[in-house]
Amino acid sequence: MNNQIAVYSESQSIFDQLLEAAGDGLSLEFNPKWDVAKKDQLIICDLLTFEDMAEKFFELPKGNVYVISPLPDDENMKLIQKYSLMHLVGQNEKIFASEIIHHIKKQISKKIWGLNSYLDTDATMKIISLSDSKFTNELFQDSLAHFDFKDYFASPIEYLQVMANELISNSLYKGPNKKRRAVGQDSVDRKSPVFLKGSDLVQVTLGMDDKGVALSVQDSFGELSYEILISSLKRSFEEKTAMDKKDGAGLGLYLTFLHSNQFIINYKQGYRTEVICIIDKNKRYKNYKQRIRSFHFFQEVAVEKTINK
């Protein structure tokens, strides 16, 4: 992938912050002529410029466009839906530039899985592998005990527990539904115990460094497509009510998004889904809640096997 990044913005300050965050590894160009842009080039733009040039951006792969928005979360979700955005970054001063550059480097390297790219090498990490629904809360609470939250506002443990519970439940109950249907089985009620077979494990990773705390939940099913995700978030943002479904109320992803500072999906169709939630280190609850949430969706495309004649 091209290491040259085109930045379209009405703000010199936005470009300067991105340039400083990029360092020597990337080449950034400010408001280049559009005919210079290449199909594989990554684009960063502020919201006003994006809406002015939206038709041109449609010429590019959706995953190559990063939009910086100062709007509140509910308005940003409408933008994500309207334009099928895969990357919307909250315009949080002193944060947004390094976040975008980090994700772009991750995209260029094609190493999208796991928490290692988000945390320092000396980060504290705890990994749990789950094959059934028994004792999931107890196991996660035990993992939380390995971390020191003294530099955080009062509630991150509660939020992490809610996010982990929702994501683990999604992976255990909804994730295998396609496999269940293939053998004539119905979906499983969340009040019932569930057991995964063979290598169909759910991996939960909790990590912390000096910048924040991150939660990852991975399954081996790859069923949370962009379309399913956005449909779920759209309904929840609009209605904010639970659905009467035996495999879940439909609010899990919505709650996870609201509790995260960064909400990240890594997806490979039919193989794997990973949801990553990042909470920045903040002593003040007000600062945590005022941060505009960011949304990222990365899709790994399966390589087709060819037969050499």
C-alpha positions, 0 to 999 in steps of 0.5 A: 500500500502507498505510504503517501497520504493526502490530507484534505482540510481547511485547517493548517493546524490539522495538517501540522498536527498530523505531520508531527504525529507521522514522523519520518515513516509517512509522507503527507501532502496538504490539499494536493490536486485530485488528479494526483490521487491514486486509487491505493492512496490513503486519504485524511480529511476534515468533515467539511472538506469530506462533505464538499468532496464526497463524490470524489471520495466514492472513487476510492476504497471506503477503507482508505478514507479517514474522516475527522469529525467534531460532531457528537456521537449520535451525529457521527453515527448518522454520518457513518451510515450515510456515507458507509464510513469505515474510519471516523475519528473524533476531533479530540485535540492532542489525540486525533492526529496520533490516533489516525497515524497509528491506524494508518500504519496498522493498515499499511503493515496489514497487521490488524489483529490483537492489542500489541499494535495499540499497547507499549511493549511493557504493557500488562496483559491478561488473556482468557480462552473461553469455550463455554458460557460458564463462569465467564463473569468470574474469569473476567473479574479475576483478570481485572484484579491484575490491573491497577486503576488508581489513575482512572475515574471511578467507573472503568471497571464497571464499564469494562465488565459491561463491555466484556459481558456483551462481547463475550455473549455475542461471540458465544451465542450469535457467532456460531449461529451460521454453523448451527443453522448449517446442521439444522440447529436453532439459535440458543437462548441466552438464558441457556448454557452454551458450549463451543466445539473443537477450536471454536474458542473465544479469546478475551485479552485485557491490556493496560499501559501508560496511555490507557486500557484496552479490551479485545474479544475475538471469535473464530466465526467471522460473522460480524460484517460491516452491514450487520454491525451498522444495522445494529448500531443504527437501530440502537441509536435511533430506538435505544430499546432492547429487542425481544430476541432470544439470542440477545437484546441487540444493545450490546454493540451499542453499549460497547461503542458508548463506553469506548473512546475508540471502537475498533472492529477487525473482520475476516469473513467466515474466519474471525471477528475481533472487537477492540475497545480502548479507554484512554487514561483519565482521572476525570470522568467528565473528560472521559465522557466528553471525548468524541468516540472514534470508529474503525472497521478493518477487513482482511480479505481472504486470499484466493488459492490458485492452481498453477497449470 
